[in-house]
């Protein structure tokens, strides 16, 4: 199964294929692209909006190159729905996937994320995805995306403290990382929770979504073209998008 990972920012080194190589043991081949145009990171609605055209283009290119499915590497799920209209293969966002997975694994889930500026975006997505009643809380560790890797020990300590508080104080029975930059931290946070006697799932969104994408492909499924139909042909100025049209 060929999964293409689109990281919807321009910052070199923010994502490496080495980050997801362990998933290849499940028979998954993973390819990856950053954007040529867009924001350095996504920490607000405007960042997300500026990333969408480039994300759609990368999804179209991935389908043309033979990808079986696409995963968008950001918890804002930027461009996910329009990309589904642009291609015929499955396009998954880690926020939608993680939210539904958490809703299955626990009665309530909490999201632990980077900054206050992303909280409205995540709250809106939880409502759109129909799992608002399952949300216990959104907790913030006050860590800009581009600083996560600079002190991974501090990052994990803050994630652990926020996750423990979410379970004990907010009633969470599952934890979702609210930034894909936290990739690889799940074992450390699960361990911290376990040492407190708290046995709850910790969802690392990128691997969870890649594996879900592979499962959808292997089941012979993709998104509905009744819901996500190709666009009608019309004039388009300023965007180099090789779109497929419905007419």
N, C-alpha and C positions, 0 to 999 in steps of 0.2 A: 504494500500500500504506500503510495507516494503522497506525503503531506507537505504542503508548502507553508512556511511560517513567514508572515509579513509583520515586521516590526515597524509600526507606523510613525517613525521618527527618523531624523537624519544623523544622529550621533553615532559615529563609528565606535565599535567596541562595546556598545550597550548590550548587545546580544551576540553570542557566538554559537555556532553549531555544536561546539563542545558541551554547551549547557544542556542540550537535549539528546546527545549521542546515546546515553543509557537506554533510551526508548527504542533504539534500533533492535534490541533483543526480542522485541515483540513482532518483528518482521516489518517494521515501518522504516521507509526511507524518507528522510527529512531534508528539504532544501530551504533556503532562507534568503530574504532580501530586506534591506532598509529602503527608505524613500530617498529620492533625489531632491525633492522639494517638500518642505513642511517644517514642523517645529522640532526643536532639539529634544524636548520631552513633552509629555501630556499631563498637565496638572490643572486644567481648567477647560471650560466649554470652548473657549476660543482656540486653545491648542488643538482640541479634538476636531473642530471644524476645519482648521487649516490642514489637518492631516488627511481628510477624507478623499479629495481628488487623487492624490498620489496612491492612497491605499486601493482605491477602485482600479486604478491602472495596473498596479502590481498583481491584483487578483485576476484581471483579464489576461495578463501575460503568463501567469502561473497556469491557468487552464490551457492556454495555447501551447505551453511547454510540456504538458502531459501530467500535471498534478491531478490526483484523485480527489483531493479536498484541500481546503485552505483554513488556516487558523490565524486570526488577527491578534497580535501579541501586545494587547493593552486592555486593561479592565474597563475602559470606557467603551469598548466594542466599536471603535470608530469605523464608519463605512461598512459595517457588517450588513445591514439591510439593503443599502443600494448595491453593494457588491453581489448580493444574492440575485438581484435583478439583472446584473451584468453578465453572470456566468450560470452554467447549468450544474456545476459540481457543488458539493456542500461547502458552505462558508460558516465557520463557527467563531463566536466571540467568547473569550474566557469568562466574562461576567455572567452572561446568560447561562452558559454551561455550568459554571460553579454554583450559581444560585439555585438552579434546579437540582443539581446533585446534592447540595447541602440540605435542601428541603426534603429530600428522600432519606438522608442519613441522620437527621435530627429534627426535633420539633421546632426549634428556633436556631437561627444562625446569626453570628456577628461577623462583620467585615472589619478587618484591621488594615488601615491604609496609611498613606504618606502624609498628606496635608489637609487642612480644613477646606482648601479650595476645591478638592475633588468630592467632598461629601455631598453637595447638592446633585452632582452628576450621578453618583452611585445611588442616592435616594431615588432619583427619577427613574433610573434603570430598573431598580427593584420593583417599582410600581408598574412600569411598562411590561415587565416579564411576569407579572401576576403573582409574585411571591411576597408582597408587602406584609401580609399577616405572619410570615415566617421570620421576618427580620427582628432580631432582638436589639441590635445596636450597630452603630458604626463608630469605631474608635480610631484615633489618629495618633501617630507617633512623632509627628513634626519632623519629618525627614524628607527633604527634596529628593526626587527620583535619581538625579545625577550624583547624589552623595551616598547612595545606599552601599555601593561597593567600596567606598573609601574606608569604611570602618564596619566590616561585616559583624564583628563581635558586638559592637554597640547596637547595631540594627537588630540582631537576634535577641539581645537582652530586652530591648524596648518592645519588640514583637511579643516576646514571652510574657512580659508584664501586662501588656494590653490584652493578650489572649486570656490570661488567668483572670483578670478583672472582668472581662466580658462574660466568662462562664460564671464566676462567683457573684458578680453584682448585677449583671444584665439578664441572666437566665439563658445564655447561649448554650446549646448542646452540640454545635459545630462551629468551626472557625474557617473563614475564607480570607486568604491574603488579598487585600484590595489594591495590589499593584503587582504586575508581572515581574517587576524588578526584584521581588522577593524570592524569585525562583531558586530552589535549592535549600531553603531555610526550614522546610516542613519538619524534617527529622528533629532538628534542634528544638523547635517550638513544641512538637509532640512530646519530646523528652522532658521539657520543662513542665508541661501540663501533667505528665505522668508522675513526676516527682512530687507534685501537689495532690496526687490522688485523683486527678481529673482525666478520665478516659473519654476523650471526644475526638472526632476526626478533624484533621487540619488539611484543608484543600489548597494545594499548590496549583494555581489555575492553568499554567501552561502545560505541564504534563497531563493533567486531567483532561484538558480540552483536546490535546493531540490524540490521546487514546480514545476519547469519545468520537472524534472525527474518523479515526481508523475503523471503529466499530460500525459507524453509520455506513461507511463505504463497503465494508465487508458484508453488511446486511443488505446491500443493494439498494440503499435509500439515498435520496437527496431532498432538498427543500422543494416545496410546492411551487410550480410555475403559475398556479392560480393566485397564490398569495404574492409571489415574487416574480411577476411577469417581466419579460423584456420590455424596455421602454419604447414608446412610439418615436418614429423618426421626426426630428425637428432640427432647426438651426442650433448650432452650439459654437460659441466663440470663445477662444482663449484656452481651451482644454484639448489636449492630444489624447483622446480616449477612443480606442477602436471598438466602439460599442456594437453589439448585436441588437437589431431592432425587431419589433414584433410585426412590422408592416414593410 
